[in-house]
């Protein structure tokens, strides 16, 4: 048997040597990669049986923004593809190291991706184009002032940057440099976006500076990331009894504050036109994906524009309304919103004084 502290590197079956917490149930709101990864680690490191884990997804397909669907007759849609780098996506590759490949028996999904990228290497020869002509993008075009501003934003605390936009901390000429054109097209930045987010990306992807003009650091999956990642992880979870509640929209949660924090007492959700509620036990865990990179998105066609969808209409849990009387009532898409807030997972635990709930037997730690 493999010890739970070890990180398997092949896709063959592993049984993890740790006590089973059979009395704990886990409820995960949202069927994206955050919930899928959380469920996998709750099984591997937390000792929670798969049958005690439920994932609630509003749509009829898992994966969240890592979707991939379509046909030759109609169209293909892939909204949330990722360009992986080995240095920045260590947590993702740790997850995929113990998920068996669906197409290569005896290998993990990590093995499959590494072998694919050993054969197919990213090497862009036309990173930037102007007036139909390739530009030599190896020269970033930064002035000394631009370089100092980049160092300054990296060294400045997030509290000091506060709600500043990127355009507040750089000269206008910065946004005409080769560096900015490559950076903003790689990571989908605009000058009016958060300076804090730019700082985070600079810190996480600083290793890409010398190779961003060729994208040599990019690692890709053999197929779209639904088939290469979401499907293998979902299959692994289903094989271990994880419950996938599809077409289930979480409509509210009863939140109670205690001396050491807050916990969920009840989850309300609607499925197949019927309202349901779940009483959360004292040892149970609730994980909520409170936002999505594709929230409020819609699709157009060659003959019609995409429909404008507001955040309120989208139903994302990114904004939670709070009733101050009695137990707190969190409702989707109402009330508080915070500009520049990253997509995160909120974790609620009914036992307020249990910071060590998943610590002794693996890599899950409370912040």
VOGU-3710 file (C-alpha; in Angstrom, 3 decimals, decimal comma):
1> xxxxxxxxxx> 0,000/0,000/0,000  1,156/3,528/-0,766  1,387/5,982/2,082  -0,930/8,999/1,793  2,048/11,312/2,014  3,511/9,875/-1,153  2,609/11,304/-4,545  1,970/8,474/-7,033  3,430/9,072/-10,471  1,642/6,391/-12,474
11> xxxxxxxxxx> -1,982/6,027/-13,389  -2,469/2,590/-11,881  -4,851/2,130/-8,959  -3,658/3,240/-5,523  -5,213/2,617/-2,138  -4,215/5,284/0,333  -3,101/4,293/3,790  -4,968/6,571/6,188  -7,915/6,357/8,609  -11,319/6,613/6,935
21> xxxxxxxxxx> -13,527/9,449/8,172  -16,771/7,656/7,425  -18,868/10,036/9,520  -17,962/13,148/7,550  -19,869/14,220/4,462  -18,693/16,813/1,951  -20,905/18,967/-0,262  -19,339/20,831/-3,175  -21,266/23,542/-5,020  -20,246/23,842/-8,673
31> xxxxxxxxxx> -18,930/21,147/-10,976  -15,771/22,876/-12,197  -12,168/21,827/-11,778  -12,034/23,322/-8,263  -14,719/20,961/-6,975  -13,375/17,988/-8,900  -9,877/18,521/-7,489  -11,240/19,075/-3,986  -13,197/15,837/-4,116  -10,134/13,921/-5,293
41> xxxxxxxxxx> -8,001/15,252/-2,441  -10,747/14,676/0,124  -10,572/11,020/-0,891  -6,795/10,772/-1,229  -5,632/12,896/1,692  -8,761/13,441/3,784  -9,890/9,852/4,178  -13,479/10,710/3,230  -15,227/7,902/1,324  -16,350/8,842/-2,155
51> xxxxxxxxxx> -19,944/7,887/-1,355  -19,968/10,668/1,266  -19,089/13,358/-1,292  -21,737/15,156/-3,371  -21,084/17,657/-6,166  -23,944/19,941/-7,259  -23,761/21,210/-10,855  -26,400/23,481/-12,374  -25,815/22,357/-15,965  -25,916/18,868/-17,443
61> xxxxxxxxxx> -22,148/18,535/-17,863  -19,213/18,631/-15,451  -16,122/20,741/-15,896  -17,292/24,324/-15,555  -15,213/26,537/-17,840  -13,168/23,552/-19,038  -15,860/22,583/-21,476  -15,576/21,110/-24,928  -18,540/20,295/-27,090  -19,898/20,505/-30,613
71> xxxxxxxxxx> -20,002/18,677/-33,922  -18,726/19,138/-37,508  -22,277/19,886/-38,647  -22,828/22,752/-36,223  -19,838/24,147/-34,328  -17,272/23,521/-31,635  -17,132/25,458/-28,381  -14,182/25,499/-25,973  -14,465/28,459/-23,600  -11,817/27,848/-20,962
81> xxxxxxxxxx> -8,733/26,185/-22,420  -5,508/26,335/-20,416  -1,908/26,665/-21,516  -0,056/24,809/-18,770  3,488/25,392/-17,607  5,303/22,848/-15,459  6,555/25,520/-13,049  3,227/27,246/-12,359  0,790/24,320/-12,462  2,418/22,057/-9,897
91> xxxxxxxxxx> -0,852/21,509/-8,023  -2,664/20,535/-11,204  0,032/18,070/-12,192  0,019/16,618/-8,671  -3,697/15,940/-9,082  -3,214/14,393/-12,513  -0,358/12,220/-11,250  -2,794/9,834/-9,531  -5,623/10,009/-12,085  -5,421/7,121/-14,596
101> xxxxxxxxxx> -5,411/7,972/-18,282  -8,501/6,826/-20,181  -6,529/6,231/-23,372  -3,146/4,915/-22,171  -3,530/1,952/-19,779  -1,049/1,910/-16,914  -0,256/5,623/-17,222  -1,497/8,691/-15,396  -2,999/11,740/-17,048  0,171/13,580/-16,064
111> xxxxxxxxxx> 2,278/10,976/-17,878  0,040/11,300/-20,915  0,391/15,101/-21,026  4,159/15,028/-20,461  4,686/12,458/-23,204  2,506/14,430/-25,612  4,499/17,616/-25,010  7,781/15,778/-25,424  6,630/15,036/-28,977  4,698/18,223/-29,754
121> xxxxxxxxxx> 6,604/21,323/-28,645  5,261/24,872/-28,701  7,410/27,088/-30,944  5,634/30,166/-32,295  7,304/31,779/-35,315  4,779/34,597/-35,618  3,991/35,731/-32,090  3,124/39,251/-33,238  1,940/40,402/-36,646  1,542/43,972/-37,898
131> xxxxxxxxxx> 0,102/44,931/-41,281  0,395/41,342/-42,373  4,093/41,127/-41,526  5,766/39,169/-38,737  7,421/41,268/-36,018  10,625/40,325/-34,218  9,022/39,797/-30,810  12,260/38,737/-29,124  12,769/42,457/-28,344  10,188/43,393/-25,718
141> xxxxxxxxxx> 10,454/47,129/-26,353  10,530/48,088/-22,686  12,130/51,333/-21,544  14,104/51,558/-18,315  11,070/53,277/-16,779  8,865/50,351/-17,826  11,307/47,893/-16,261  11,333/49,843/-12,998  7,545/49,986/-12,996  7,388/46,195/-13,448
151> xxxxxxxxxx> 9,764/45,681/-10,528  7,754/48,151/-8,450  4,408/46,409/-8,993  5,988/43,063/-8,113  7,465/44,506/-4,899  4,371/46,514/-3,877  1,922/44,883/-1,482  -1,590/44,093/-2,644  -2,985/46,351/0,074  -0,994/49,252/-1,321
161> xxxxxxxxxx> -2,203/48,592/-4,858  -5,757/48,310/-3,546  -8,237/49,036/-6,363  -5,744/50,520/-8,830  -5,989/49,599/-12,452  -3,017/48,509/-14,545  -3,179/51,787/-16,443  -2,732/53,630/-13,130  0,757/52,221/-12,566  2,287/52,335/-16,071
171> xxxxxxxxxx> 2,901/55,065/-18,629  0,659/55,027/-21,737  3,648/54,023/-23,872  3,922/50,744/-21,931  0,739/49,545/-23,614  2,376/49,866/-27,050  5,318/47,582/-26,234  5,819/44,076/-27,598  5,854/42,835/-24,019  2,360/44,144/-23,308
181> xxxxxxxxxx> 0,938/42,817/-26,572  2,311/39,358/-25,820  1,372/39,424/-22,130  -2,188/40,680/-22,612  -2,944/38,236/-25,437  -1,529/35,320/-23,443  -3,350/36,080/-20,177  -6,350/38,128/-21,408  -5,485/41,400/-19,685  -6,807/44,859/-20,515
191> xxxxxxxxxx> -5,335/48,192/-19,255  -8,399/48,767/-17,061  -8,038/45,419/-15,283  -6,800/45,040/-11,727  -3,178/45,911/-10,956  -3,323/43,279/-8,203  -4,185/40,581/-10,730  -1,305/41,663/-12,964  1,045/41,480/-9,969  -0,125/37,932/-9,219
201> xxxxxxxxxx> 0,377/36,817/-12,804  3,824/38,416/-12,989  4,881/36,536/-9,866  3,412/33,248/-11,044  4,648/33,411/-14,627  7,871/35,398/-14,389  9,709/32,371/-15,804  7,928/33,018/-19,113  9,729/36,335/-19,757  12,624/34,915/-21,834
211> xxxxxxxxxx> 10,365/32,575/-23,851  7,044/34,384/-24,162  7,840/35,343/-27,757  7,843/31,655/-28,777  5,500/30,228/-26,096  8,126/27,548/-25,525  7,032/27,141/-21,899  3,469/26,232/-22,794  2,322/22,658/-22,207  -0,890/21,511/-23,873
221> xxxxxxxxxx> -3,212/18,562/-23,416  -3,553/15,942/-26,174  -7,268/16,701/-26,541  -9,521/19,529/-25,390  -9,351/19,869/-21,641  -12,758/18,391/-20,999  -11,689/15,096/-22,577  -8,085/15,253/-21,332  -8,728/16,379/-17,740  -12,372/16,680/-16,671
231> xxxxxxxxxx> -13,483/13,299/-18,022  -10,627/11,263/-16,459  -11,007/13,011/-13,068  -14,807/12,616/-13,142  -14,443/8,938/-14,045  -12,001/8,386/-11,159  -14,420/10,053/-8,748  -17,453/8,119/-10,010  -15,548/4,859/-9,633  -15,147/5,738/-5,948
241> xxxxxxxxxx> -18,799/6,500/-5,391  -18,850/10,296/-5,574  -22,399/11,546/-6,172  -22,854/13,954/-9,109  -26,127/15,864/-8,761  -26,682/17,316/-12,230  -29,150/20,069/-13,101  -29,043/21,183/-9,463  -29,008/24,919/-8,789  -28,085/25,861/-5,233
251> xxxxxxxxxx> -30,516/28,619/-4,274  -29,343/29,421/-0,759  -27,465/28,406/2,347  -28,166/28,983/6,012  -24,977/30,314/7,594  -24,391/30,474/11,315  -21,546/32,361/12,927  -19,654/30,880/15,829  -16,792/32,050/17,991  -14,186/30,842/15,491
261> xxxxxxxxxx> -15,920/31,453/12,192  -18,997/30,555/10,207  -20,539/27,295/9,128  -23,319/26,098/6,867  -26,339/24,583/8,593  -28,534/23,979/5,544  -28,214/23,899/1,750  -31,207/24,614/-0,489  -31,165/23,573/-4,138  -33,609/23,147/-7,013
271> xxxxxxxxxx> -33,465/20,122/-9,298  -35,987/18,970/-11,914  -38,374/21,709/-10,840  -38,417/20,540/-7,222  -36,943/22,347/-4,232  -34,717/20,290/-1,926  -32,859/20,962/1,290  -29,938/19,279/3,023  -29,249/19,508/6,731  -25,494/19,842/7,160
281> xxxxxxxxxx> -24,098/17,784/10,025  -21,717/18,966/12,705  -18,742/17,154/11,138  -19,599/17,894/7,526  -17,788/20,120/5,044  -19,213/22,530/2,474  -17,126/23,859/-0,431  -18,531/26,632/-2,604  -17,091/27,804/-5,907  -18,178/31,420/-5,655
291> xxxxxxxxxx> -17,352/32,559/-9,177  -16,410/31,500/-12,682  -14,250/32,891/-15,475  -17,136/32,274/-17,876  -19,937/33,570/-15,643  -22,456/35,730/-17,502  -21,118/34,558/-20,861  -23,229/33,676/-23,872  -22,607/32,503/-27,415  -23,410/34,185/-30,710
301> xxxxxxxxxx> -23,322/32,867/-34,247  -22,368/33,968/-37,723  -25,755/35,661/-38,024  -26,623/36,792/-34,485  -24,683/38,486/-31,665  -24,279/36,927/-28,210  -27,014/37,850/-25,776  -26,052/40,193/-22,954  -26,263/38,249/-19,708  -25,958/40,096/-16,393
311> xxxxxxxxxx> -24,315/38,643/-13,321  -27,665/38,647/-11,544  -29,224/36,595/-14,346  -26,252/34,230/-14,536  -26,848/32,932/-11,042  -23,196/32,645/-10,035  -22,424/32,461/-6,343  -19,804/35,176/-6,809  -21,965/37,715/-5,015  -23,626/36,621/-1,801
321> xxxxxxxxxx> -26,443/38,566/-0,191  -26,555/38,495/3,608  -29,599/38,796/5,857  -28,548/40,092/9,260  -31,445/38,640/11,261  -30,976/35,204/12,762  -28,869/32,683/10,850  -27,212/34,300/7,856  -28,851/33,582/4,535  -26,553/33,539/1,507
331> xxxxxxxxxx> -28,344/33,908/-1,817  -26,715/33,792/-5,245  -26,169/36,913/-7,322  -27,557/39,373/-4,777  -25,908/42,220/-2,927  -22,205/42,325/-2,214  -19,782/42,393/-5,108  -16,090/43,112/-5,029  -14,343/44,346/-8,119  -11,194/42,415/-9,045
341> xxxxxxxxxx> -12,094/39,516/-6,729  -10,496/36,303/-8,027  -12,377/33,053/-8,390  -11,892/31,112/-5,166  -13,404/28,298/-3,197  -15,072/29,220/0,055  -14,849/26,487/2,676  -17,365/26,250/5,492  -17,222/23,764/8,329  -19,929/23,143/10,885
351> xxxxxxxxxx> -17,413/22,546/13,656  -15,930/26,000/14,041  -12,935/24,872/16,120  -11,614/22,088/13,872  -8,642/23,633/11,996  -6,919/20,251/11,881  -9,805/18,390/10,289  -7,779/17,275/7,257  -4,241/17,933/8,330  -2,821/14,757/9,915
361> xxxxxxx> -2,929/12,477/6,899  -2,026/14,445/3,817  -1,589/17,665/1,966  -4,857/19,517/2,683  -4,302/22,401/5,067  -6,529/25,144/6,319  -5,417/28,705/5,689
//
